């Protein structure tokens, strides 16, 4: 009786995994890869937006606390005959706060229409920062003047003035952080917008190669308005 010979080992010797045949490249291109490039940029900008939202909430809280004590601050300055540029510039730039809220709301929410016009944040930030003196020791000096005022002012009024100065310090510290976050998101959004346009061109070429209607490719709108829709082919 003849014994059957053992089967041959796969290439690579005993225990080796069978070799996988690499997939044949699609002659029409890799649409999934092109779409993934767009998706990665969107996910990155959304992560930046979450960080901005946290800093923005802190800035809003500090700003509201500052506004809540502003009248007490002004009253104490009048009683103590202290002149200060902060009060005057805050009243002159009060309307800019609404613009900033609208701008940040769009940015955090993923509404890319803020990119048109392209230079919204720069002038707005300049007008807001102008409301704060640039001297680093302003807060310390102002506290000393408030605490050293000999006018007969009540404790609550003096406390309100000191709280205003503390809130001002928080706003001043948070403004650069918020601006940095905005700059990061803006850079990412511009790259996302460019990548969407590139994807749209490659998608149309891919669809024509496949014999499909290129109308299934999501075109970039005339103005940016949020994340790119998925391609849809019948």
C-alpha positions as semicolon CSV with decimal commas, in nm:
position;residue;x (nm);y (nm);z (nm)
1;X;0,000;0,000;0,000
2;X;0,148;0,335;-0,106
3;X;0,124;0,624;0,137
4;X;0,020;0,956;-0,017
5;X;0,289;1,225;-0,008
6;X;0,237;1,519;0,231
7;X;0,103;1,839;0,077
8;X;0,351;2,112;-0,006
9;X;0,381;2,404;0,234
10;X;0,272;2,743;0,109
11;X;0,550;2,973;0,002
12;X;0,741;3,095;0,304
13;X;0,770;2,763;0,484
14;X;0,573;2,605;0,771
15;X;0,337;2,840;0,950
16;X;0,355;3,113;0,688
17;X;0,033;3,294;0,599
18;X;-0,089;3,249;0,244
19;X;0,023;3,546;0,037
20;X;-0,255;3,794;-0,043
21;X;-0,305;3,913;-0,393
22;X;-0,296;4,296;-0,390
23;X;-0,614;4,452;-0,520
24;X;-0,609;4,582;-0,871
25;X;-0,602;4,962;-0,874
26;X;-0,919;5,122;-1,004
27;X;-0,828;5,277;-1,340
28;X;-1,082;5,551;-1,269
29;X;-0,905;5,660;-0,950
30;X;-0,954;5,618;-0,576
31;X;-1,259;5,832;-0,492
32;X;-1,281;5,699;-0,136
33;X;-0,926;5,818;-0,064
34;X;-1,002;6,162;-0,206
35;X;-1,315;6,187;0,007
36;X;-1,123;6,075;0,316
37;X;-0,878;6,362;0,263
38;X;-1,171;6,604;0,287
39;X;-1,319;6,428;0,590
40;X;-0,991;6,438;0,784
41;X;-0,967;6,814;0,744
42;X;-1,324;6,857;0,864
43;X;-1,266;6,640;1,171
44;X;-0,954;6,842;1,255
45;X;-1,135;7,174;1,227
46;X;-1,418;7,041;1,445
47;X;-1,166;6,944;1,714
48;X;-1,028;7,298;1,700
49;X;-1,383;7,434;1,718
50;X;-1,448;7,241;2,040
51;X;-1,137;7,393;2,197
52;X;-1,247;7,737;2,080
53;X;-1,594;7,687;2,225
54;X;-1,447;7,619;2,571
55;X;-1,229;7,930;2,561
56;X;-1,515;8,133;2,416
57;X;-1,750;8,033;2,699
58;X;-1,489;8,139;2,955
59;X;-1,440;8,467;2,773
60;X;-1,814;8,532;2,762
61;X;-1,848;8,464;3,135
62;X;-1,562;8,702;3,216
63;X;-1,702;8,963;2,979
64;X;-2,050;8,942;3,132
65;X;-1,902;8,975;3,481
66;X;-1,707;9,279;3,364
67;X;-2,019;9,440;3,217
68;X;-2,216;9,361;3,531
69;X;-1,972;9,564;3,740
70;X;-1,914;9,840;3,488
71;X;-2,165;10,087;3,633
72;X;-2,020;10,044;3,983
73;X;-1,671;10,090;3,841
74;X;-1,767;10,415;3,669
75;X;-1,948;10,543;3,979
76;X;-1,644;10,484;4,197
77;X;-1,414;10,656;3,947
78;X;-1,645;10,959;3,950
79;X;-1,656;10,965;4,331
80;X;-1,280;10,931;4,358
81;X;-1,206;11,170;4,067
82;X;-1,013;10,897;3,884
83;X;-0,995;10,924;3,506
84;X;-0,944;10,603;3,309
85;X;-0,948;10,524;2,938
86;X;-1,115;10,184;2,982
87;X;-1,457;10,328;3,064
88;X;-1,457;10,559;2,764
89;X;-1,337;10,302;2,511
90;X;-1,580;10,038;2,640
91;X;-1,875;10,269;2,584
92;X;-1,748;10,365;2,240
93;X;-1,701;10,004;2,129
94;X;-2,013;9,850;2,284
95;X;-2,162;9,759;1,946
96;X;-1,868;9,539;1,852
97;X;-1,960;9,271;2,107
98;X;-2,266;9,169;1,903
99;X;-2,055;9,128;1,591
100;X;-1,810;8,908;1,778
101;X;-2,088;8,685;1,917
102;X;-2,231;8,632;1,566
103;X;-1,887;8,560;1,424
104;X;-1,791;8,304;1,692
105;X;-2,133;8,137;1,672
106;X;-2,082;8,072;1,301
107;X;-1,727;7,952;1,354
108;X;-1,806;7,706;1,634
109;X;-2,119;7,580;1,458
110;X;-1,933;7,491;1,136
111;X;-2,099;7,763;0,925
112;X;-1,821;7,848;0,681
113;X;-2,003;8,150;0,541
114;X;-1,785;8,362;0,770
115;X;-1,509;8,311;0,511
116;X;-1,695;8,553;0,283
117;X;-1,580;8,829;0,312
118;X;-1,241;8,688;0,388
119;X;-1,119;8,951;0,637
120;X;-1,390;8,962;0,901
121;X;-1,196;8,870;1,213
122;X;-0,893;9,101;1,179
123;X;-1,065;9,442;1,195
124;X;-1,320;9,314;1,448
125;X;-1,050;9,186;1,682
126;X;-0,858;9,511;1,650
127;X;-1,162;9,717;1,748
128;X;-1,229;9,495;2,049
129;X;-0,872;9,485;2,172
130;X;-0,857;9,863;2,144
131;X;-1,101;9,873;2,436
132;X;-0,828;9,744;2,668
133;X;-0,511;9,933;2,762
134;X;-0,193;9,759;2,654
135;X;0,002;9,829;2,975
136;X;0,060;9,503;3,159
137;X;0,052;9,673;3,501
138;X;-0,277;9,859;3,444
139;X;-0,482;9,626;3,665
140;X;-0,239;9,645;3,958
141;X;-0,221;10,023;3,937
142;X;-0,599;10,056;3,915
143;X;-0,652;9,831;4,217
144;X;-0,416;10,048;4,419
145;X;-0,602;10,361;4,315
146;X;-0,941;10,209;4,400
147;X;-0,828;10,074;4,736
148;X;-0,650;10,401;4,819
149;X;-0,946;10,623;4,737
150;X;-1,041;10,824;5,047
151;X;-1,386;10,930;4,922
152;X;-1,685;10,812;5,130
153;X;-1,789;10,525;4,902
154;X;-1,966;10,213;5,024
155;X;-1,806;9,871;5,046
156;X;-2,031;9,728;4,772
157;X;-1,931;10,002;4,527
158;X;-1,562;9,952;4,594
159;X;-1,608;9,575;4,562
160;X;-1,786;9,616;4,228
161;X;-1,500;9,831;4,097
162;X;-1,239;9,577;4,207
163;X;-1,440;9,291;4,055
164;X;-1,454;9,484;3,729
165;X;-1,075;9,507;3,723
166;X;-1,043;9,132;3,794
167;X;-1,288;9,046;3,515
168;X;-1,101;9,278;3,282
169;X;-0,781;9,085;3,354
170;X;-0,951;8,756;3,263
171;X;-1,087;8,899;2,938
172;X;-0,749;9,042;2,848
173;X;-0,582;8,703;2,907
174;X;-0,843;8,507;2,714
175;X;-0,865;8,730;2,408
176;X;-0,528;8,615;2,261
177;X;-0,622;8,250;2,324
178;X;-0,951;8,293;2,141
179;X;-0,781;8,474;1,855
180;X;-0,521;8,198;1,826
181;X;-0,794;7,934;1,811
182;X;-0,978;8,133;1,546
183;X;-0,665;8,164;1,335
184;X;-0,610;7,786;1,354
185;X;-0,967;7,714;1,249
186;X;-0,958;7,971;0,970
187;X;-0,641;7,815;0,827
188;X;-0,799;7,468;0,845
189;X;-1,123;7,591;0,685
190;X;-0,940;7,745;0,392
191;X;-0,754;7,417;0,337
192;X;-1,084;7,228;0,366
193;X;-1,246;7,456;0,110
194;X;-0,958;7,402;-0,134
195;X;-0,968;7,024;-0,080
196;X;-1,344;7,017;-0,146
197;X;-1,288;7,190;-0,478
198;X;-1,018;6,936;-0,569
199;X;-1,246;6,651;-0,466
200;X;-1,526;6,787;-0,682
201;X;-1,304;6,787;-0,990
202;X;-1,173;6,435;-0,925
203;X;-1,526;6,313;-0,847
204;X;-1,658;6,433;-1,182
205;X;-1,370;6,265;-1,362
206;X;-1,432;5,944;-1,167
207;X;-1,804;5,947;-1,246
208;X;-1,745;6,003;-1,619
209;X;-1,491;5,719;-1,618
210;X;-1,752;5,492;-1,456
211;X;-2,022;5,597;-1,699
212;X;-2,218;5,772;-1,424
213;X;-2,367;6,117;-1,418
214;X;-2,124;6,368;-1,263
215;X;-2,428;6,541;-1,114
216;X;-2,391;6,300;-0,822
217;X;-2,077;6,484;-0,709
218;X;-2,141;6,746;-0,439
219;X;-2,037;7,084;-0,583
220;X;-1,892;7,348;-0,354
221;X;-2,160;7,616;-0,308
222;X;-2,106;7,974;-0,418
223;X;-2,041;8,053;-0,052
224;X;-1,912;7,799;0,204
225;X;-2,191;7,673;0,425
226;X;-2,079;7,369;0,624
227;X;-1,947;7,015;0,578
228;X;-1,936;6,853;0,235
229;X;-2,232;6,623;0,152
230;X;-2,170;6,263;0,044
231;X;-2,160;6,183;-0,328
232;X;-2,489;6,034;-0,450
233;X;-2,512;5,828;-0,767
234;X;-2,828;5,652;-0,888
